[in-house]
Each structure stands twice: as structure tokens, then as C-alpha cells.
């Protein structure tokens, strides 16, 4: 037997090849007949020159052969680095990386325990906590700071993330003006634009508008990333029953059409430029009018997305570690775990929004600590186990024999750390010891760990020269963007 045959790993796939082909065919039909609305004239002209038909109101019909060609030109592997220049993530195949999202408008204060509007200090706290957590692979602002000027909040967030973590950054920007400043900051950290292109440390997040619309602002940011070799995550986020069909198949076909048309725009602009694609599909709750994150339909849609983009061999986005609960409670734990486990089994590459509460509106630093523990558990599950001669241990069983014990064997000493998952926070004390230690819940221990990280963890600092460059770029941006109105 070869090594792969001897490795037992959980296998999960939602769609059959026939179902993938049916959904792909439906997607091409939508793009050829319904088309997409493109609100940026330069992009419309580019699509027309590539053979697309342009109708009134900037509706562009995209032929299937052009879609297929752009799928082929998009890279199947994207490597991200940390700000120290070390490889951090290789987005390809079924490799899965977990990290934070952006723009949460409310945050639980670690001192008062109460929810309040997010501040820039919350961006710093989230980055520092994530920097210390081994199972958080990349960071995002997590919070949307209300105490930064509106035209500078994304710049301030990015600068703060650079100062508080070495990990790759998943970021947003309001428009083409502030994305340029963020790009300049990243280049300053990496020693220039050429080095940043060679070793990207950032992934920009932008999205089309559902249904089937690419806005001016989104395309400008998409083109900026394509021109500069910056990985971009360009994915629609629909609500089934509101901005997408209520049926999952219809919503998936729509979302895939939006995603693939984004790939066409991106690859026509710069063939071979790095793009992460896919789609997300929350549901519109007909009783509460809520945008639901923790529902099983979202998981099914993301599993279908993963199967489609594995088929296309394009790195795909995902979202997990999300909940509709507004606080850390059993519902949050249930929905975090279900989504993180499914994402890992899907083999989605870039899984963001870890630690989200309140339907994508609320953050809590301890939620990151709890989700990191869940990710560690999930990764142990997905790793599976080996059944080679050494792991079968027949000779050890023979030596111990009936009524013996294995605790004192060299085999146990050699393998127990590798075979048995060890939690950092979850309770494994026997009852008497747990009671004597204060009967702490998992949330209690997570809060203690979070406070410990914030008190003691010191990320590797930026050099004084780089800090001076970042401060100068921020100061210049404050002057340049003072009266800017960003175009959506």
C-alpha cells in the first residue's frame, strides 16, 4: 500500500460531477442571456472588445467560451506571506486557512463586558489576540472603528493591523483612493512594490452587488489589484429570498454567475493575476427580516461553492466561525462549530469571519480565542489517522497481552502527543478538581486567556523607519482624502 492509502481522512463532497456540470451550464446560460450590469464605462468597453454583447443600461452578455478562457487563465495557486517575508498560506487544492473578517460595528468591551460601538483600539486588540493564536492564519480589522474619520477608517485599521500582528491581512477599502494608500503602506513594510508583488502580505476584499451588478467602485478596486498583482477576493454575498432566489439551486446559480463574471473582468484586465473567488449565501428570515449567518442553508451553499471552484481549480473563499447569537452562549458555540467543521471538510481555501457574532455585526476578542480552539479540534478531525504497521501496533498489543496496560510502553510515549488532541481551554478535569477550581465554564477560561494575551503578548514590532513611513503616509492621506466621497 502507498502512504496515501494508509492515511484515513474524512471525505466530504456535496455535488456529483453531473450536478457540477448542471450548475455550471446554468451559470453560463445566465451570463449569455440575462447578463450582468456593469456600471464602469472602461470595463464595459473592455468586455465589448473581448466579444461581449452590450445592451441598453450597460447590460453585458458574456459568451461561454470567454468565461471558460478566463477560468483557465486564473491561477490555481496563490501564496501569501507574513510581514517578515515568510510563507504563511498557500491557497490551492483543499488546503484550508482560517482568519478574521472586517467591519463589525459593535464590540464587547473587555473591561466592562458590555457591547459598545467599535473603536480603533478594538482593531488593535483583535490583531494582537489573533497574532498569539496558532490556529488563526490571517487577520482582518474585525472592528469598524467609529473613532477614526470616515475617509480614514480603513487606512487606520490597516496600519493598526500591521503594528499588532505579523500575519497576512484580509482587508477592505472604501474606494480607489484609500486602497492606494493601503497598498503604499504594505509596500513600505515589504521594502518596495516589486517585493510586495513577489511576496504579497495582503488580500483585498471587494464584491459585486446582487443581483448581477458590478459597481464602479468595486470594479476600480478589482482593476487596481489586478494591475498591481495584489490578491483580491471578489465574491458576491447574496440573501436567499431577498437579493437571490429563495431556492438554493437558483441562488447558487446566480451567485456563481456573479463570481465568474468577476473573474472575466479581472482576467481580461490582467491575465494570470491572482484572484480568490466563490460566493456566499445567507438567508433572509421571513419572520424577523434578519440576514441569517448561522443557518444550514448557508453551509450547503458554501459546500456547493467549494465543489464548483475545486472543479474550476481556482482558490475559493468561505466563511465560518459565524453565529446569529448576539453574545457568547451555547448557540454561538453550536453555530461556530458546525460552520468551521463544514468549511474544513469542504476544503475551502480562505475561510474568513471567524469569531463573528450578531449576524456579522458584533465582535468579541474572546470569540477569537474560542474559535481558535474549535479550529484546532476541527483540524485534528480532518487530519484523520494512519493505519501503517507502526500505527496498527500489533507487536505492542502482542507484547502487552491480555489484561496488561499500555500507559508505560514506549509506543504510548512516542505517539500520544501526535494522536490525542490536547485542548488549551476545554475542561478535562475530573469533577472534584473542576469544582475545586471554581466550576469555570469554557467561556470563563476563554475570557481569562484573552485578558492574558492582551496583557502579555507583544507582536514582533515594525522597524522605526517603517513606522515613520506609515505615519507619513497616514498624515498625507488625511490631507488628500479630507473631502473625498467614495464611489460605490
C-alpha positions in Angstrom: 0.0 0.0 0.0 1.2 3.5 -0.7 1.2 6.2 2.0 -2.0 7.9 0.8 -3.9 4.6 1.0 -2.7 4.2 4.6 -4.0 7.6 5.6 -7.6 7.6 6.8 -9.2 11.1 6.4 -12.8 12.2 6.5 -14.1 12.8 3.0 -17.0 15.1 2.1 -18.3 16.3 -1.2 -21.8 17.7 -1.7 -22.1 17.8 -5.5 -21.6 15.0 -8.0 -19.8 15.7 -11.3 -23.2 15.7 -13.1 -24.6 18.2 -10.6 -21.5 20.4 -11.0 -21.9 20.4 -14.8 -25.6 21.2 -14.5 -24.9 24.2 -12.2 -22.1 25.3 -14.4 -24.3 25.1 -17.5 -27.0 27.1 -15.8 -24.4 29.7 -14.9 -23.2 30.1 -18.4 -26.8 30.4 -19.7 -27.4 33.2 -17.2 -24.3 35.1 -18.3 -25.1 34.6 -22.0 -28.8 35.5 -21.8 -29.5 37.6 -18.7 -26.0 39.1 -18.5 -24.6 41.4 -15.8 -24.9 45.1 -15.3 -21.5 46.8 -15.5 -21.5 50.4 -14.2 -17.9 51.3 -15.1 -17.6 52.5 -18.7 -13.9 51.4 -19.0 -15.0 47.9 -18.1 -17.9 47.9 -20.5 -15.5 48.8 -23.3 -13.1 46.1 -22.4 -15.8 43.5 -22.3 -17.2 44.6 -25.7 -13.7 44.4 -27.2 -13.4 40.8 -25.9 -16.6 39.8 -27.8 -19.3 40.5 -25.3 -22.6 42.0 -26.4 -23.6 45.3 -24.8 -27.3 46.1 -24.4 -29.0 49.1 -23.0 -28.4 50.2 -19.4 -24.9 48.7 -19.5 -26.2 45.1 -19.5 -23.4 42.9 -20.8 -23.9 39.4 -22.2 -20.8 37.3 -21.7 -20.3 34.3 -24.1 -19.5 31.0 -22.5 -16.2 30.5 -24.3 -14.9 33.7 -22.8 -15.9 32.6 -19.4 -14.1 29.3 -19.9 -11.0 31.0 -21.1 -10.8 33.3 -18.1 -11.4 30.4 -15.7 -8.3 28.7 -17.4 -6.2 31.9 -17.1 -6.8 32.4 -13.4 -4.1 30.9 -11.3 -4.8 27.7 -9.3 -2.4 28.6 -6.5 -1.8 31.8 -4.6 0.9 32.1 -1.9 0.6 34.7 0.9 3.4 35.8 3.2 3.7 37.4 6.6 5.3 40.8 7.0 8.6 39.1 8.0 8.7 37.7 4.4 8.0 34.1 5.4 5.5 32.0 3.5 2.2 31.9 5.6 -0.5 30.4 3.3 -0.6 28.5 0.0 -4.2 28.8 -1.3 -4.6 25.7 -3.5 -6.3 22.4 -3.7 -8.1 21.5 -0.4 -5.7 23.4 1.9 -7.8 25.4 4.3 -6.8 28.6 6.2 -8.9 30.3 8.8 -9.0 34.0 9.7 -10.9 37.1 10.6 -13.3 39.3 8.8 -13.8 43.0 8.8 -16.1 45.9 9.7 -18.0 44.8 12.8 -19.8 47.9 14.1 -20.2 46.7 17.7 -17.7 45.2 20.1 -17.8 43.7 23.6 -15.6 45.8 25.9 -13.1 43.6 27.7 -13.3 45.8 30.9 -17.0 46.4 31.2 -18.2 43.3 29.5 -20.8 45.4 27.7 -21.4 46.0 24.0 -20.5 49.4 22.5 -19.6 50.9 19.2 -16.3 49.6 17.8 -13.1 51.6 18.2 -9.6 51.6 16.7 -8.4 50.0 20.0 -10.6 47.0 19.1 -8.8 46.6 15.8 -5.5 46.5 17.7 -6.8 44.1 20.4 -8.2 41.7 17.8 -5.0 41.7 15.8 -2.9 41.1 19.0 -5.1 38.3 20.1 -5.1 36.7 16.7 -1.3 37.1 16.4 -0.9 34.9 19.5 -3.4 32.2 18.4 -1.7 29.4 16.3 -4.9 28.4 14.6 -5.8 31.9 13.3 -3.9 32.0 10.0 -4.7 35.6 8.8 -6.2 38.7 10.3 -8.8 41.3 9.4 -9.8 44.5 11.1 -12.6 42.6 12.9 -13.9 46.0 14.1 -15.0 49.1 12.1 -13.6 52.0 14.2 -16.1 54.7 14.8 -13.4 57.0 16.3 -11.5 57.2 13.0 -12.5 59.8 10.4 -14.9 58.1 7.9 -12.4 58.6 5.0 -9.5 57.1 7.0 -11.1 54.3 8.9 -9.8 51.6 6.6 -6.4 53.1 6.4 -6.2 53.4 10.2 -7.4 49.9 10.5 -4.7 48.5 8.1 -1.9 50.5 9.8 -3.1 49.2 13.2 -3.1 45.7 12.0 0.4 46.0 10.7 1.5 47.3 14.0 -0.1 44.5 16.0 0.5 41.3 14.1 2.9 39.7 11.6 0.1 37.7 9.9 -1.3 38.2 6.4 -4.1 40.8 6.3 -7.5 40.4 4.7 -8.7 44.0 4.3 -11.4 46.2 2.8 -11.3 49.7 1.4 -13.9 52.3 0.6 -12.6 53.2 -2.9 -9.7 53.5 -5.2 -8.2 56.4 -3.2 -7.7 54.7 0.2 -6.8 51.3 -1.4 -3.8 53.1 -2.9 -2.7 54.3 0.5 -3.1 50.8 1.9 -1.0 49.5 -1.0 1.7 52.0 -0.3 1.8 51.1 3.4 2.1 47.4 2.5 4.9 48.2 0.1 6.7 50.2 2.7 6.6 47.2 5.1 7.9 44.8 2.5 10.7 47.0 1.1 9.1 48.3 -2.1 6.4 47.5 -4.7 8.4 44.9 -6.5 8.9 42.9 -3.3 5.3 43.2 -2.4 4.3 41.8 -5.8 6.7 39.0 -5.2 5.6 38.4 -1.6 2.1 39.7 -1.1 1.0 40.1 2.5 -2.5 41.3 1.9 -5.7 40.2 0.3 -8.3 42.8 -0.7 -12.0 42.0 -0.3 -14.5 43.5 -2.7 -17.8 42.3 -4.0 -20.4 42.8 -6.8 -23.9 43.8 -5.9 -26.6 41.2 -6.0 -28.3 40.5 -8.3 -25.9 40.6 -11.2 -24.4 44.1 -10.9 -20.8 45.2 -10.8 -20.5 48.8 -9.4 -18.0 51.4 -10.4 -16.2 51.3 -7.0 -15.9 47.6 -6.9 -14.5 47.3 -10.4 -12.0 50.1 -9.8 -10.7 48.2 -6.8 -10.7 44.9 -8.7 -8.7 46.5 -11.5 -6.3 48.2 -9.1 -5.5 44.8 -7.6 -5.1 43.2 -11.0 -2.8 45.9 -12.2 -0.5 45.6 -9.1 -0.5 41.8 -8.7 -2.3 42.0 -5.3 -4.5 39.0 -4.5 -8.2 40.0 -4.5 -11.1 38.2 -3.0 -14.0 39.2 -5.3 -17.1 37.4 -4.1 -20.8 38.2 -4.0 -22.8 37.9 -0.8 -26.5 37.3 -1.5 -29.5 36.8 0.7 -31.7 33.9 -0.5 -35.3 35.2 -0.7 -34.3 38.8 -1.0 -31.4 39.5 -3.4 -31.3 36.0 -4.7 -33.9 33.2 -5.4 -35.3 31.6 -2.3 -34.4 28.2 -3.7 -30.8 27.1 -3.0 -30.1 25.9 -6.6 -31.3 29.2 -8.0 -29.3 31.3 -5.5 -26.2 29.2 -6.2 -26.5 29.6 -10.0 -27.0 33.4 -9.5 -24.0 33.7 -7.1 -21.8 31.6 -9.4 -22.7 33.9 -12.4 -21.7 37.0 -10.4 -18.5 35.3 -9.3 -17.5 34.1 -12.8 -18.3 37.4 -14.4 -16.0 39.0 -11.8 -13.2 36.6 -12.9 -13.8 37.6 -16.5 -13.4 41.3 -15.6 -10.3 40.6 -13.6 -8.6 38.3 -16.1 -9.3 40.5 -19.1 -7.7 43.3 -17.2 -4.6 41.3 -16.3 -4.3 37.7 -17.4 -3.0 35.4 -14.7 -3.4 37.9 -11.9 -4.2 36.3 -8.5 -7.9 36.1 -7.6 -9.9 34.2 -5.0 -13.5 33.6 -5.9 -16.7 31.9 -4.9 -19.9 33.1 -3.3 -21.7 33.3 0.0 -25.5 32.9 0.5 -27.1 33.9 3.8 -30.9 33.7 4.0 -33.5 36.4 4.5 -35.6 35.4 7.6 -39.2 36.0 6.6 -40.3 36.3 10.3 -37.6 38.7 11.6 -36.2 40.3 8.3 -32.7 39.3 9.6 -29.8 38.4 7.4 -29.1 34.9 8.8 -25.5 33.7 9.1 -25.8 30.6 11.2 -28.3 28.7 9.1 -27.7 25.2 7.5 -28.6 26.7 4.0 -25.5 28.9 4.2 -23.4 25.8 4.8 -25.0 23.9 1.9 -24.4 26.8 -0.5 -20.7 27.2 0.6 -20.2 23.4 0.2 -21.6 23.7 -3.4 -19.3 26.7 -3.9 -16.3 24.7 -2.8 -17.2 21.8 -5.1 -17.6 24.2 -8.1 -14.3 26.0 -7.5 -12.4 22.9 -6.9 -13.7 21.9 -10.3 -12.6 25.2 -11.8 -9.2 24.9 -9.9 -9.5 28.4 -8.6 -8.8 29.3 -4.9 -12.1 29.9 -3.2 -13.4 31.9 -0.3 -15.5 30.7 2.5 -17.0 31.9 5.8 -17.2 30.1 9.1 -17.0 30.7 12.8 -20.1 32.8 12.5 -23.3 32.9 14.5 -26.6 34.7 14.8 -26.2 34.8 18.6 -25.6 38.3 19.9 -23.4 37.1 22.8 -21.1 34.2 23.7 -23.6 31.5 24.6 -24.3 27.8 23.6 -26.0 28.9 20.4 -22.8 30.7 19.4 -20.7 27.6 20.2 -23.0 25.4 18.2 -23.1 27.5 15.1 -19.3 28.3 15.2 -18.5 24.6 15.4 -20.9 23.5 12.7 -19.7 26.1 10.3 -15.9 25.6 11.0 -16.2 21.8 10.7 -18.1 22.0 7.4 -15.6 24.5 5.9 -12.7 22.3 6.8 -14.4 19.3 5.2 -15.3 21.4 2.1 -11.6 22.1 1.6 -12.4 25.8 1.2 -9.1 27.8 1.0 -9.6 31.2 2.6 -12.2 31.0 5.4 -12.9 34.3 7.0 -15.3 35.9 9.5 -14.0 33.7 12.4 -15.4 34.9 15.7 -18.4 36.8 14.3 -21.4 37.3 16.5 -24.8 39.0 15.8 -25.2 38.2 12.1 -21.9 39.9 11.2 -22.4 43.0 13.3 -20.8 42.2 16.7 -17.2 41.2 17.8 -15.7 39.9 21.0 -12.0 39.2 21.4 -12.8 36.1 23.4 -14.8 34.8 20.5 -11.5 34.6 18.5 -9.9 32.6 21.3 -12.8 30.2 21.5 -13.0 29.7 17.7 -9.2 29.1 17.6 -9.8 26.2 20.0 -12.6 24.9 17.7 -10.4 25.2 14.7 -7.7 23.1 16.4 -10.3 20.4 17.2 -11.6 20.5 13.6 -8.1 20.2 12.1 -7.4 17.2 14.2 -10.6 15.6 12.9 -9.8 16.4 9.3 -6.2 15.1 9.6 -7.6 11.6 10.3 -5.3 8.8 11.3 -2.8 6.4 9.8 -3.0 2.6 9.6 0.5 1.6 8.7 2.4 -1.1 10.7 3.7 1.3 13.3 0.3 2.8 14.0 -1.6 -0.6 14.0 0.8 -1.5 16.8 0.2 -5.3 16.6 3.6 -6.0 18.1 2.9 -3.7 21.0 -0.5 -5.4 21.6 1.2 -8.8 21.4 3.8 -7.7 24.0 1.3 -6.3 26.4 -1.1 -9.2 26.0 -4.4 -9.8 27.8 -5.1 -7.7 31.0 -1.9 -5.6 30.5 -1.6 -1.9 30.2 -0.2 0.4 27.5 0.5 3.5 29.6 4.0 2.5 30.4 5.0 1.4 26.8 7.5 3.4 24.6 4.8 3.3 21.9 2.5 5.4 24.1 5.2 7.8 24.9 6.2 8.2 21.3 2.7 8.7 19.9 0.3 10.2 22.5 1.1 13.8 21.7 0.5 13.2 18.0 -2.5 11.0 18.2 -4.5 12.7 21.0 -5.7 16.2 20.6 -4.9 18.4 23.6 -7.1 21.4 24.2 -5.9 24.7 25.7 -9.2 25.8 27.2 -11.8 23.0 27.2 -12.3 21.3 30.6 -10.8 17.8 31.1 -10.5 17.9 34.9 -12.4 15.3 36.9 -15.4 16.6 38.6 -13.9 17.2 42.1 -11.0 19.1 40.6 -13.2 21.2 38.4 -15.4 22.1 41.3 -12.3 23.0 43.4 -11.0 25.2 40.6 -14.2 27.4 40.6 -16.5 25.5 38.3 -15.4 27.6 35.4 -17.1 27.4 32.0 -15.4 27.3 28.7 -16.4 30.9 28.2 -14.8 31.8 31.6 -11.5 30.2 30.6 -11.6 31.9 27.2 -12.1 35.3 28.8 -9.2 34.7 31.1 -7.0 33.6 28.2 -7.9 36.7 26.2 -7.0 39.0 29.0 -3.7 37.2 29.5 -2.9 37.7 25.8 -3.8 41.3 25.8 -1.7 41.9 28.9 1.4 39.8 27.9 1.6 39.2 24.2 3.9 41.5 22.3 3.9 41.1 18.5 7.2 41.5 16.6 7.5 45.3 16.2 7.9 47.2 12.9 11.2 49.0 12.5 11.4 52.7 13.3 12.0 53.5 9.6 8.9 51.6 8.5 6.8 53.2 11.3 7.9 56.6 10.2 6.9 55.8 6.6 3.5 54.5 7.7 2.9 57.7 9.8 3.9 59.9 6.9 1.5 58.0 4.5 -1.3 58.3 7.0 -0.7 62.0 7.5 -0.6 62.6 3.8 -3.8 60.6 3.4 -5.6 62.8 6.0 -4.8 65.8 3.8 -5.6 64.2 0.4 -8.8 62.5 1.5 -10.3 65.2 3.7 -13.2 65.9 1.4 -13.3 62.7 -0.6 -16.6 61.0 -1.3 -16.0 57.4 -2.2 -17.9 56.0 -5.2 -19.7 52.7 -4.6 
